[in-house]
């Protein structure tokens, strides 16, 4: 199965998080939404500092890894609150 790999970019720190797999963008958005609901108040207050990107695809049947260059912007995390 081919999975999308997503990363969260922190605009203040100027770094991407380690990639995480998702079945598709809508499922990953739902997972992040749920995590934000449980996050500390300070993280939710700064959600506008973070952006979601699709950074690669991974095929678990043959270990093929295809990075997207440039990464595909999905949305700011503030849209998921």
Secondary structure by P-SEA (a helix, b strand, c coil): cbbbbbbbbbccccccccbbbbccaaaaaaaaaaaaaaccaaaaaacccbbbbbccccccccbbbbbbccccccccccccc
